[in-house]
Amino acid sequence: MQTTNWREILRLMFVRDWPWKVLSLIIACMLYFSINAQISHLRTLPVPVDVAFDSAGTGVVIESVEPRSVQVTLRGSNSAINQLNPENILFDTKPKRKKNNAAQTDSETVRLSPFQLRNAGGQLRIVKIEPSEVLVRYDVPTALTLSIARPEITGVARGQVRLAYDQTNAVVTGSRRLLDTLAPDKAQVLSAPINVEGRTMSFQTRVALFPPGDQTRLRVAPSEMVVNVHITNEKSTLRIERIPVRIIAAPLDSTPWVCVPPFVDLDVTGEPEAIARIQPGDFSVLADATRFDGTAESTRIPLTVFARQGMTATAVAVPVAVELALPDNPE
């Protein structure tokens, strides 16, 4: 009997006139939220977006996030709003990319949700996130083979300069988005200039290589190359006429040798600067008669040309040999 009474009581409480009771509940909830909205406060503030990505096994890293912060509108009591520290809250999102897609797309759109907001407190409710999505750009590594530009020559060498090197191509690695802007048939790897100021002799040097475009985010392998710099000196010639031939005789030889001809010309070869400073007294021509005893009527002997100390030019006698002869009427 007692169980029957409880059932009757429950039926009267929940089942009897249930449509009116449901309507009353709805009205009560509406009044509650309406009053709660009137006594709560709204606050809009910028919140930074922190995107973390596990790059292990993919080689892909996050390059940029746009925008870096979003506008968030929070609702809560006056005390909860005042206790909020904007410097501590942030959106913490972790996009998950499949390994097979890591090399296919350079960016993706990540949607922000209230569950990703950190350090906002449980008494505040997120009303609006503007914008609700951020664009995450990834740095997808790739490689591109480019030709190496001829090094620029600076300064003036004392001769003609010719460069020789075996390295003609280099591999540029970096972001695929950056490398896609380079035309393989036009872009070249840059090389450091070579200074040949005042150089007279050939030499070997190592030249640094630089990527085209954004040099802070691209790399070149190898980073340098060996260059052989060949310098061919430009020669000038000068004819000096009527240089007397001096005879070197043995100490005890009293034979009065004479040269035929007694004068020769000199063809001088050297750098233009050295040629311009030459004087006739800078060279002497000698004929060595010490090896002859004077019994022959004449003998032909080559000439030796001596230059003063420090002379860089070379000279050749014209003719290269003279006749050493006895005088026709010796005394």
C-alpha positions as CSV (number, residue, x, y, z in Angstrom):
1,M,0.0,0.0,0.0
2,Q,2.9,2.3,0.8
3,T,4.5,1.6,-2.5
4,T,1.3,2.5,-4.3
5,N,1.2,5.9,-2.6
6,W,4.8,6.7,-3.7
7,R,4.0,5.9,-7.2
8,E,0.9,8.1,-7.1
9,I,2.9,10.9,-5.7
10,L,5.6,10.6,-8.4
11,R,3.0,10.5,-11.1
12,L,1.4,13.6,-9.8
13,M,4.8,15.4,-9.6
14,F,6.2,14.5,-13.1
15,V,3.5,13.0,-15.3
16,R,0.4,15.1,-14.5
17,D,0.3,18.2,-16.6
18,W,3.8,17.5,-17.9
19,P,3.6,19.9,-20.9
20,W,3.1,22.9,-18.6
21,K,5.8,21.7,-16.3
22,V,8.3,21.5,-19.3
23,L,7.3,24.9,-20.4
24,S,7.8,26.3,-16.9
25,L,11.3,24.7,-16.9
26,I,12.2,26.3,-20.2
27,I,11.0,29.7,-19.0
28,A,13.0,29.3,-15.8
29,C,16.2,28.5,-17.7
30,M,15.7,31.4,-20.0
31,L,15.2,33.7,-17.1
32,Y,18.3,32.3,-15.5
33,F,20.6,32.8,-18.5
34,S,19.1,36.2,-19.1
35,I,19.8,37.4,-15.6
36,N,23.2,35.7,-15.6
37,A,24.1,37.5,-18.8
38,Q,23.1,40.8,-17.3
39,I,25.2,40.4,-14.2
40,S,28.3,38.9,-16.0
41,H,30.9,40.9,-17.9
42,L,32.6,40.6,-21.3
43,R,36.2,41.2,-22.1
44,T,38.0,41.0,-25.5
45,L,41.8,40.7,-25.6
46,P,44.5,39.5,-27.9
47,V,45.7,35.9,-27.3
48,P,48.9,34.6,-28.9
49,V,48.8,31.3,-30.8
50,D,51.5,28.7,-30.0
51,V,51.7,25.9,-32.6
52,A,53.8,22.9,-31.7
53,F,54.7,20.3,-34.3
54,D,56.6,17.0,-34.0
55,S,59.1,17.1,-36.9
56,A,60.7,13.8,-36.1
57,G,60.9,11.5,-39.1
58,T,59.6,14.1,-41.5
59,G,62.3,16.8,-41.6
60,V,59.5,19.4,-41.7
61,V,59.5,22.3,-39.3
62,I,57.0,25.2,-38.8
63,E,58.1,28.3,-40.7
64,S,55.3,30.8,-39.8
65,V,51.9,31.1,-38.2
66,E,49.4,33.7,-39.6
67,P,48.1,35.4,-37.6
68,R,50.3,35.1,-34.6
69,S,47.5,36.2,-32.2
70,V,43.7,36.2,-32.3
71,Q,41.0,38.3,-30.6
72,V,39.1,36.3,-27.9
73,T,35.9,37.5,-26.1
74,L,35.5,36.0,-22.6
75,R,32.4,36.2,-20.4
76,G,32.5,35.8,-16.6
77,S,31.8,37.5,-13.3
78,N,33.4,40.8,-12.5
79,S,35.9,39.2,-10.1
80,A,36.9,36.5,-12.6
81,I,37.4,39.1,-15.3
82,N,39.5,41.3,-13.1
83,Q,41.7,38.4,-11.9
84,L,42.5,37.4,-15.5
85,N,46.2,37.9,-16.5
86,P,46.4,38.4,-20.3
87,E,50.1,37.7,-20.3
88,N,49.6,34.1,-19.2
89,I,46.8,32.9,-21.5
90,L,47.5,31.5,-25.0
91,F,46.2,29.0,-27.5
92,D,48.1,25.8,-27.5
93,T,47.5,23.8,-30.7
94,K,49.4,20.8,-32.0
95,P,48.6,19.9,-35.6
96,K,49.2,16.3,-36.6
97,R,50.4,15.6,-40.1
98,K,50.9,12.3,-41.7
99,K,54.4,11.4,-42.9
100,N,53.3,10.8,-46.4
101,N,51.7,14.2,-46.6
102,A,54.6,16.1,-45.1
103,A,56.3,16.4,-48.5
104,Q,53.1,17.3,-50.4
105,T,51.8,20.4,-48.7
106,D,53.6,23.5,-47.5
107,S,50.7,24.9,-45.4
108,E,47.5,23.9,-43.7
109,T,44.6,25.6,-41.9
110,V,44.3,24.9,-38.1
111,R,41.0,25.5,-36.4
112,L,41.1,27.0,-32.9
113,S,38.7,25.6,-30.2
114,P,38.0,26.7,-26.6
115,F,39.6,23.6,-25.3
116,Q,43.0,24.8,-26.6
117,L,42.9,28.0,-24.5
118,R,45.3,27.7,-21.6
119,N,45.5,29.6,-18.2
120,A,42.1,31.3,-18.6
121,G,40.5,29.8,-15.6
122,G,37.4,27.6,-15.3
123,Q,35.0,30.5,-14.3
124,L,35.3,32.2,-17.7
125,R,33.5,31.2,-20.9
126,I,34.7,31.8,-24.4
127,V,32.1,33.7,-26.4
128,K,34.0,34.4,-29.6
129,I,37.3,33.7,-31.3
130,E,38.2,36.0,-34.2
131,P,39.6,34.6,-36.5
132,S,38.8,31.1,-35.6
133,E,41.5,29.6,-37.9
134,V,45.2,30.2,-38.4
135,L,47.4,29.4,-41.4
136,V,50.4,27.3,-40.5
137,R,53.3,27.3,-43.1
138,Y,55.8,24.5,-43.0
139,D,59.4,24.5,-44.1
140,V,59.6,21.5,-46.4
141,P,63.3,20.8,-47.2
142,T,64.3,20.0,-50.8
143,A,67.4,20.4,-53.0
144,L,68.2,22.0,-56.4
145,T,71.3,21.7,-58.5
146,L,72.4,25.0,-60.0
147,S,75.4,26.1,-62.1
148,I,78.1,28.2,-60.5
149,A,78.6,31.8,-61.7
150,R,82.0,32.8,-62.8
151,P,83.8,34.6,-60.0
152,E,84.2,38.4,-60.5
153,I,87.8,39.7,-60.8
154,T,88.6,42.8,-58.9
155,G,91.8,44.9,-59.1
156,V,94.3,45.2,-61.9
157,A,96.9,42.5,-62.5
158,R,100.1,42.9,-64.3
159,G,99.1,40.7,-67.1
160,Q,96.1,38.9,-68.6
161,V,94.0,36.9,-66.1
162,R,92.4,33.6,-66.8
163,L,90.4,31.5,-64.3
164,A,90.3,27.7,-64.3
165,Y,88.2,25.5,-61.9
166,D,86.7,22.1,-62.0
167,Q,83.6,22.8,-59.9
168,T,80.8,23.8,-62.2
169,N,77.6,22.9,-60.3
170,A,76.5,23.0,-56.6
171,V,73.5,21.8,-54.7
172,V,71.3,24.3,-53.0
173,T,69.2,23.0,-50.1
174,G,66.4,24.7,-48.2
175,S,62.7,25.4,-48.1
176,R,60.8,24.1,-51.1
177,R,58.7,27.3,-51.2
178,L,61.9,29.4,-51.6
179,L,63.5,27.0,-54.2
180,D,60.4,26.9,-56.3
181,T,60.9,30.6,-57.1
182,L,64.3,29.9,-58.7
183,A,64.5,29.0,-62.4
184,P,67.1,26.2,-62.8
185,D,68.1,27.5,-66.3
186,K,68.6,31.1,-65.1
187,A,69.5,31.1,-61.4
188,Q,73.2,30.5,-60.5
189,V,75.2,29.9,-57.3
190,L,77.1,33.1,-56.5
191,S,80.8,33.1,-55.8
192,A,83.0,35.5,-53.9
193,P,85.2,37.9,-56.0
194,I,88.9,37.3,-56.5
195,N,91.3,40.2,-56.0
196,V,94.3,40.3,-58.4
197,E,95.5,43.8,-57.7
198,G,99.2,44.1,-58.5
199,R,99.6,40.3,-59.1
200,T,102.3,39.2,-61.5
201,M,102.4,35.5,-61.0
202,S,99.7,32.8,-61.1
203,F,98.2,31.5,-57.9
204,Q,95.6,29.2,-56.4
205,T,92.8,30.3,-54.0
206,R,89.6,29.0,-52.4
207,V,86.4,30.9,-53.3
208,A,83.3,30.9,-51.0
209,L,80.0,30.0,-52.6
210,F,76.7,31.6,-51.8
211,P,73.1,30.6,-52.6
212,P,70.9,32.9,-54.7
213,G,67.9,34.6,-53.1
214,D,67.5,34.4,-49.4
215,Q,71.0,33.5,-48.3
216,T,70.0,33.2,-44.6
217,R,67.7,30.3,-45.2
218,L,69.4,28.4,-48.0
219,R,72.6,26.4,-48.0
220,V,75.1,25.5,-50.7
221,A,77.2,22.2,-50.9
222,P,80.1,22.5,-51.3
223,S,80.5,25.8,-49.6
224,E,83.6,26.7,-51.5
225,M,85.7,25.8,-54.6
226,V,89.3,25.9,-55.6
227,V,90.2,28.3,-58.4
228,N,93.5,28.5,-60.3
229,V,94.2,32.0,-61.4
230,H,96.6,32.1,-64.3
231,I,98.3,35.5,-65.0
232,T,100.0,35.9,-68.3
233,N,102.3,38.9,-68.3
234,E,102.1,41.3,-71.2
235,K,105.5,41.8,-72.7
236,S,106.9,44.9,-74.4
237,T,110.0,45.0,-76.6
238,L,112.6,47.7,-77.2
239,R,115.5,47.9,-79.7
240,I,118.7,49.5,-78.3
241,E,121.2,50.3,-81.1
242,R,125.0,50.5,-81.2
243,I,126.0,48.9,-78.0
244,P,129.8,48.5,-78.0
245,V,131.2,45.0,-77.6
246,R,133.9,44.6,-74.9
247,I,136.5,41.9,-75.3
248,I,137.7,39.9,-72.4
249,A,141.2,38.6,-73.0
250,A,143.5,36.4,-70.9
251,P,145.7,38.3,-68.5
252,L,149.0,37.5,-70.4
253,D,147.4,37.7,-73.8
254,S,148.7,40.8,-75.6
255,T,147.0,39.9,-78.9
256,P,145.2,43.0,-80.2
257,W,141.8,41.4,-80.9
258,V,139.2,43.4,-82.7
259,C,135.5,42.7,-83.1
260,V,133.7,42.5,-86.4
261,P,131.3,44.3,-86.0
262,P,132.5,46.4,-83.1
263,F,128.8,47.4,-82.2
264,V,125.7,45.4,-81.9
265,D,122.0,46.0,-81.2
266,L,119.9,44.7,-78.3
267,D,116.4,43.4,-78.4
268,V,115.0,44.0,-74.9
269,T,111.8,42.2,-73.7
270,G,110.0,42.8,-70.4
271,E,107.0,44.4,-68.7
272,P,106.0,47.8,-70.0
273,E,106.9,49.5,-66.7
274,A,110.4,48.0,-66.8
275,I,110.9,48.8,-70.5
276,A,110.0,52.4,-69.9
277,R,112.8,52.8,-67.3
278,I,115.6,51.2,-69.4
279,Q,118.7,53.3,-70.2
280,P,121.5,52.3,-72.7
281,G,124.0,51.9,-69.8
282,D,121.8,49.2,-68.1
283,F,123.3,46.5,-70.4
284,S,126.8,45.5,-71.4
285,V,127.9,43.1,-74.2
286,L,131.0,40.9,-73.7
287,A,133.0,38.7,-76.0
288,D,135.2,36.1,-74.2
289,A,138.6,35.7,-76.0
290,T,140.4,33.9,-73.2
291,R,140.1,30.5,-74.9
292,F,141.9,31.5,-78.0
293,D,145.7,31.6,-78.5
294,G,145.8,33.9,-81.5
295,T,147.1,31.5,-84.0
296,A,143.9,31.5,-86.1
297,E,143.3,34.3,-88.4
298,S,139.7,34.8,-87.1
299,T,137.2,33.1,-84.9
300,R,133.5,33.5,-84.4
301,I,132.4,33.7,-80.7
302,P,128.9,34.1,-79.2
303,L,128.1,37.3,-77.2
304,T,127.0,37.4,-73.6
305,V,124.7,40.2,-72.5
306,F,124.8,41.3,-68.8
307,A,122.1,43.5,-67.2
308,R,122.5,45.7,-64.1
309,Q,121.4,44.3,-60.8
310,G,117.6,44.4,-60.3
311,M,116.8,44.5,-64.0
312,T,113.7,42.3,-64.8
313,A,113.9,42.7,-68.5
314,T,115.9,40.4,-70.8
315,A,118.0,41.3,-73.8
316,V,119.4,39.4,-76.8
317,A,122.3,40.7,-78.9
318,V,121.7,41.2,-82.7
319,P,123.8,39.6,-84.1
320,V,124.3,36.9,-81.4
321,A,128.0,36.4,-82.3
322,V,130.9,38.4,-83.7
323,E,134.1,37.7,-85.4
324,L,137.3,38.1,-83.3
325,A,140.0,38.9,-85.7
326,L,143.6,40.1,-85.7
327,P,144.1,43.6,-87.1
328,D,145.1,43.9,-90.7
329,N,148.3,45.9,-89.9
330,P,149.5,44.9,-86.5
331,E,152.2,47.2,-85.0
